Amino acid sequence: MTRPTAPAAPLTGLRVLDLATLFAGPLAATLLGDFGAEVIKVEHPAKPDPSRGHGPSKNGVGLWWKLLGRNKRTITLDLSKPGGRSILLRLAATADVVIENFRPGTLEKWDLGWPELSAVNPRLVLARVTGFGQFGPYAHRPGFGTLAEAMSGFAAITGEPDAPPTLPPFGLADSIAGLTTAYAVMTALAARERTGAGQVVDLALIEPILTVLGPQPIWYDQLGHVQPRTGNRSQNNAPRNTYRTADGSWVAVSTSAQSVAERVMRLVGRPELTDEPWFATGAGRARHADVLDEAVGTWIAAHPRGEVLAAFEKAEAAIAPVQDVRDVMADPQYQALDTVTTVDDPDLGPLRMQNVLFRLSATPGRIRWAGRPHGADTDEVLAELGLTPAEVAGLRAEGAL
């Protein structure tokens, strides 16, 4: 009996050169690879992507890289060497997308800027991911996600009112920029279908995070309103907070919808509060958050987490446990979605990591392999370009590989 052939992933046939390091640019390439793009990770021969060494490792193998480097073939090139430059141009002639995050002017210094790349491949999309963009007074500064989180206004509104501004303990701005870069690349490729020509994507880390912060600029422009730090509370609705249960766990409650807010107050035994005039709007409830938090917090503090969650679910009120990674790995909803899936890896055996970002019903993505060793596919990729073993040896002697 012949089994049906699995459908080709939607980006099958797309070739991406990932020249970027650390997180935003490489994450964009990972997302494209998850849905079938052939991603070739290009790293310096002596200075690989620092993400290989970020965070904990096992048996000397960086675990973050296993996630970020999945579905990528890995080669080494020193782009500052003539041989490295020549090979990159030959690769670019075969590629659809190049993703890079050098400081502005670096590719140009190596004669690998847009004029040179587009000359060998007019259909190429060049995605340039930097801290501050390709122009402007800050363009040549070193830029990292932490700076974007500070500059964008995120840190200013995060934390308790009487505490310092708070930065996230993970790469928030980089992750948002990675998602945005993948979207920008697909947008440029869609335009190429109409025009036949590639183009440059200029993405600054400081911009996507500002977008996801919502209407702060228009509030300030029209009303002079500056959003303050409010901790877990919202200025738009209440009760909205984290609350401690009788067994020492934490839960988060949201009442963005008026009907949910009313159900919560009935559940916690304070239905009379719903008759207050101020309860009729989210902003009114937010101005009385002390009263509402006391009502909800007192009831939750008298019950263990399991009872709290069950009662809220029965009442059709919005609640979630505050989970750490141990809880996430065991959560039945995540298990049903296969959000954290298992990947077989020749270095470390079975690995559990986040699955592809979304599900497509007809042409799903998948994780074909976890991050590979530094330069593991160099000889194979160069052979596909037509280089002989002697030419590859010459490039190694030059220090280009």
N, C-alpha and C positions, 0 to 999 in steps of 0.2 A: 504493500500500500504506500503510495507516494504522499508524503506529508506536504501540506501547503507551504510555499516559501514565505518567510516573514517579509512583510512589506518594507521597502527601503525607507530609511529615516528621511525626514523632509529636507535635510541639508546635505544629503549624500551627493557627492560630486563637487562640493564647495571646498576649496583649499584655503586654509588660514595659516599665516605665519605669525607666530606669537613671539615678538621680540621683547615684550614687556617683563617687568619684574615686580615682585611683591604682589599686590592684590587686585587692584581695579582692572587693569588691562588683562592680566592672566585669567581673572574670573570671567571676563567677557568671552575669552577664547574657550574656556571650559564650557560655558553655556552653549556655545555654538557646536562644540565637539559632542556634547551630550545628545544633540539631535542630528548627528551624522556627518558633520563637517570633518574633513581630514585636517587636523591641527598639527603643525610642526612647530615645536617649541625650540627656539634658537637661544642658546645660552653661551656666555663667554667661556672659553676653555678652562680658565683658572678661577673665574668668579661666577659660579652658577647663581641662579635666582635665589636671593636670600631666604625666600619662603621655605626652601629645603631645610633650613636650620632654625626656623621659627617654632617655638613651643616644644612640647615633649617629643622625644624620639623613642623608638624601640629597636634594639639591636643596631643602633647607629643610624637608623633610617627615620627621617623626619616624617611625622604622621600628617602634618598639615599639607605637605607636598603630595602625599598619596591622594588627598582630596582635590587639591587645586590642579594637580598635574594629570588627572585622569583623562583618558581618551586623547592623549597627546603623544606624538612621537617626539623624541628628544634628540637634538643634534647640537654640536658646538661650532661656533664661528666667532672669530675675533674680527668684528666689522671694521676696526681701525687698520687692519692689514690689507694690502692689495688683494691677496687671494680671498680673504673673507668677504671683502666688498664684491668681488667678482662673482662669488658663489651666491651671495644674497641677491644680486641682480638677476642671476639665472633662475633662482627660486621664485623671485617676484614675477618673472615672466610667465610662470606656470600657475600663479596664485590668483585668488579672487580678493583676498583681504590681507593686509598687514596691520598688526596692532603693535604700537610702540608707546613707551612712556619716558623716553629720554627728555632731559631739559631741552627747551626750544633751542634750535641751532645745532644740536649734537649730530643729528643725521646729516645736516648740511655740511658740517665740518668734515665728514667722511665722504662727501659727494654722493650721499644717498638720500637726498631730499626729494620732494615731490617732482621736480622737473626730471630727475634721473629715473625715479621709479615709474612715473607715468610714461616716460619715453619707451621703456621696455615693455610696458603693459598699460595701454590707455584705459583698459577696463578695470584697473585695480582700484580698490577702496583702501585708503590709508587712514586708519583710526589713530589719532594722536591724543593720548590721555596724559594730562599734566595737572599739577596742583592748581595753576592759575590761568591756563589757557596759553595760546601761542602769541598773544600780544598784550599790551597794557603794562602799567608800571611794575607789576609784581611778576611778570611772565618768567623772568630768569631766576627767581628765588627757588630754592628747594621747597617742594610742596608735599605734604603728607596728609592723610585723612584727619589726623588730630587737629591740624591747623584749619581744615575745612569745617570740622565740628565746632571749633571755637569761632571762626569768622562768620559762619552762616547764621548764627543766632541760636543754634541748637543748645550749646552749653549754657547760654544765658537763661534759658527757660527750664533747664533741667536741674532738679534738686529741690530741697526744701527752701522756703522763703528766706529763712534766716541763716542758710548755709551757703558755702561757696558754690559757684557754677560747677556743674558736674559733666565730665567727659564720659562717653560710653567705654566699657571695658572690653571692647572688641572693635573690629574695623567697620564701623557703621558707614562712614562717608565713602570708604573704598567700595564696600559692597553695593551701596546704592549706585555709585558711579559705574561699577562693573555691569550691573543690570542695565543701566542706561546706555552704556557703550554697545552692548549686544543689540539693544533696540535700535540705536543709531546706525550700526552696521547694516542691519536688515533693512532699514529705511533707505540707506544709500544704495543697497543692492536692488531694492525695488525701483528706485529711480533709474538705475542702470538698465533695467529691463526696458524702459521707455526710451532712454537717450542713447544707450550703447556705450556710455562713457562713465568711468569711475570718478571719484572725487575724494576730497579730504574731509574727515570728521575731526573737528576740534572740540574736545570735551575737557572741561576744567572740573576738578574735584569739588570746587566750592559752589558749583551751580546745581547739580541734581539734589543735593541735600537741602538746599534752600527751597527748591520746588516742593519737596515732601513736607516741609514745615508748614505749608498751608498759606492762609491769607494774611500773614503778618505784614508784608509790604503794603498791601492795599488798605489794611486797617490803619497803618501809620499814615499813609498818603492821604486818606480821606478823613480820618478822625484824630490823627495824632496819637493813636493808641499804641502803647508798647506792652506786649504781653509779659507779665511778671512770672517769676518762679512760683509754682503752687504745689510742688511736691506731686503726690499722686492725684490730687484733686484737679478738676476741670473748671474752667470759668463758664462752660456751656451747659453743664448738667450736674446733678447730684442725686443720690449718693453715687460716688465714683471713687473707689479707694481700694486698698488692700486691708483685710481684717484678719485678726488672729482667732483661730478656733480654740475650743476647750482643750484639745490635745496638742496644742503648740504648733499646728500647721497654719498656713496662710492661704487665703482665697482672695480673688479679685472680683469685684462686682461692678457692672456697668449698667447705667440706666439712661442710655442715649434716647430711648423712646419713652414717651410719656406713659404709655400703657404699662411698660415694664416697671417704671418707677412706682406706679400705683400698686402693682402686684407685689413688689418688694415690701412696701410699707404694710400691706395687709398681712403678708407672711410673717413679718417680725412683730406683729401685734400692735402696730401704731397706725391704724387706718384713719384716725382723726386728722393726721397731718395732711392727708390728701384733700381735705376740705379747706385748708388754708389758701387764701388768694395767691400767695407767692408760689404755691406748689404747681400752679397751672403751666408754668414755663420752665425750660431747662435753666435759663439764666436766673430765674427767681429761686429755683431750688439750689443753684450753686451759691447764691448769696446767703443761704441758710444751711450750708454744708455742715456746720458744727452740730446743729440739731439732728440732721439726718444721719450723720456719721455715728453720733451717740446712739441713736435708735438701732441702726443696723449692727454696729459694732457690739453693743451689749447683747443682742440676741445671738449673734454668731459666736461670741465668746462663751456662751453657755452650752454650746453643742460641739461634739467632735466633728471633724471635717467630713466624714462619710455621711453623717446625718444632714449636715448643712447642704452638701451638694445634692443629696437626694431630695430635700425639701424644696430647694430652689428649682430643680428640674421639674418636680411635680407642679410647682406654681408657674412654670414657664417664665421664670425670671433668669436673667443672664448672669452666669457665674462661671468661674474656672479656678481650678487649683493653681497656686503658684508653684510651678514645677522646676526642679533642677534637671540636669541631663539624665540622672538616674531615672527620674519619673518619666521623662520624655521617651526614653528607650523602652519603657514598659507600658506606655499609654496605649489603650486599646484602639483609639481612633487613629493614632499614628501607625499602629501595627496594621490596621485594616487598609490604610492608604499605602502601606509599604514605604512610608516617608524616609525611614532609616533602613536601608537595604544592605544586603551582604554581597561583597565583591571578593572573588578569589584572587589572591595576589601571590606571585611566585616568591616574593621576598618574605612576606609576613604571614602567609596563609589567609584564611577568611578575615575580611575587614568589614566592619559596619560603618557606613557613612550615609550622608544625606543622598537621597535618590535624585533623579532629574527633577527639574523645577515644577513641571506641570505634566499632565497626562493628555495625550492626543489619542482620539479613538481609532483613527485609521493608520497613522504613521508615527507610532510612539518613539521617543528617544530611549536610550539605554546607556548604561555604563559598560563599556567594552573592556576596559582595564583601568587599574589605578595608576598613580604617577610612577613613571619609569625612571631608572637610574640616569644620572647625568651623562648625556651624549650617547645613550644606548643605541640610537638608530642612525648615527652619523654616516657610517659606511653604507648602509642600505639606501638612505635618501640620496647620497651623492652618486651611488651607482645608478639609481633611477634617473639622475640627471645626465648620465652618460659618461661620468668620469671613470677613468681606468684606475686600477690599484696604484699604479705608478704616480698618477696625478694626485691621488689622495695622499700618498706618502709625501709627495712634494709639499702639499699644503700643510701637513703636520710638521715637516721640517721648517717651514716658514713661521710656524706658530699660529697659523690661521685657523687651525682646528683644535 
